[in-house]
C-alpha cells in the first residue's frame, strides 16, 4: 500500500496494493495497523454505500460536533471527490482539494474531521463506499452550497443533478457567521 498527503493538511490519499490475474483482482480495502502507520489512526464505526448515475453531485456535507472522519473509495465507476477545509483555525480554511477516485486504481481518500465533503459522478454509474468515525446523526447534519463562489470548487460536470437538500445548503458566508458566534 502507498499513501501520501492530499492537497490540504490532514487529507491522505491511499493506493492499496492490488493483486491482479486472469481471474480478476484482490485487495485489502482496509487494514487497521497499516492505515494507522499511514497516519489514519481512527476508529471507524459506520460504513456507508451509495449508488449514483452520471452527473449526480452530492455535497458539500459535514457533521457538526463531534464530526465525522471518512475513508472513501469508488468501488464501481469514477467520481470527482472533493474536500473543503472548514476548520476556522486552519491556514487553508475555505480552500478545497479534489481528485478522481475510480475502480481501476482503487484509490481512497481519508478526510479527517473538520472538512465538508462532496463528489460528482463521472461515469454512467458509480458506487461509493466509505467508513465513518461517528454514526450519522440528523441533528448534527449540515452542509455548504456545492457552488458557493467563495469556495469555488471546479466541478467537472455541467448541469449536475442535485437533491433538494443540497440545493438549499447554506452559503460559506452563512457558515462562517454561525461559527463566529
ChimeraX attribute file (.defattr): number of C-alpha atoms within 10 A of each C-alpha:
attribute: neighborCount
match mode: 1-to-1
recipient: residues
	/A:1	14
	/A:2	12
	/A:3	17
	/A:4	13
	/A:5	15
	/A:6	18
	/A:7	16
	/A:8	19
	/A:9	13
	/A:10	16
	/A:11	21
	/A:12	21
	/A:13	21
	/A:14	23
	/A:15	16
	/A:16	18
	/A:17	15
	/A:18	15
	/A:19	10
	/A:20	10
	/A:21	8
	/A:22	5
	/A:23	6
	/A:24	7
	/A:25	9
	/A:26	11
	/A:27	12
	/A:28	10
	/A:29	18
	/A:30	11
	/A:31	9
	/A:32	13
	/A:33	10
	/A:34	13
	/A:35	18
	/A:36	12
	/A:37	10
	/A:38	17
	/A:39	15
	/A:40	20
	/A:41	12
	/A:42	16
	/A:43	13
	/A:44	17
	/A:45	11
	/A:46	13
	/A:47	15
	/A:48	12
	/A:49	13
	/A:50	10
	/A:51	15
	/A:52	20
	/A:53	16
	/A:54	18
	/A:55	21
	/A:56	20
	/A:57	25
	/A:58	21
	/A:59	25
	/A:60	23
	/A:61	21
	/A:62	22
	/A:63	22
	/A:64	16
	/A:65	12
	/A:66	12
	/A:67	21
	/A:68	22
	/A:69	23
	/A:70	25
	/A:71	25
	/A:72	24
	/A:73	27
	/A:74	28
	/A:75	21
	/A:76	19
	/A:77	21
	/A:78	23
	/A:79	29
	/A:80	20
	/A:81	25
	/A:82	23
	/A:83	28
	/A:84	25
	/A:85	25
	/A:86	22
	/A:87	15
	/A:88	13
	/A:89	7
	/A:90	13
	/A:91	11
	/A:92	15
	/A:93	16
	/A:94	18
	/A:95	18
	/A:96	20
	/A:97	15
	/A:98	20
	/A:99	17
	/A:100	19
	/A:101	26
	/A:102	23
	/A:103	16
	/A:104	12
	/A:105	15
	/A:106	18
	/A:107	23
	/A:108	25
	/A:109	27
	/A:110	24
	/A:111	27
	/A:112	22
	/A:113	22
	/A:114	23
	/A:115	27
	/A:116	27
	/A:117	22
	/A:118	21
	/A:119	24
	/A:120	26
	/A:121	29
	/A:122	22
	/A:123	15
	/A:124	12
	/A:125	16
	/A:126	23
	/A:127	19
	/A:128	22
	/A:129	18
	/A:130	20
	/A:131	21
	/A:132	23
	/A:133	19
	/A:134	19
	/A:135	14
	/A:136	15
	/A:137	12
	/A:138	8
	/A:139	9
	/A:140	12
	/A:141	13
	/A:142	18
	/A:143	22
	/A:144	26
	/A:145	19
	/A:146	27
	/A:147	17
	/A:148	15
	/A:149	10
	/A:150	11
	/A:151	19
	/A:152	12
	/A:153	17
	/A:154	12
	/A:155	17
	/A:156	13
	/A:157	15
	/A:158	7
	/A:159	10
	/A:160	15
	/A:161	17
	/A:162	15
	/A:163	12
	/A:164	8
	/A:165	12
	/A:166	18
	/A:167	15
	/A:168	12
	/A:169	20
	/A:170	16
	/A:171	18
	/A:172	20
	/A:173	12
	/A:174	12
	/A:175	16
	/A:176	13
	/A:177	10
	/A:178	9
	/A:179	10
	/A:180	8
	/A:181	5
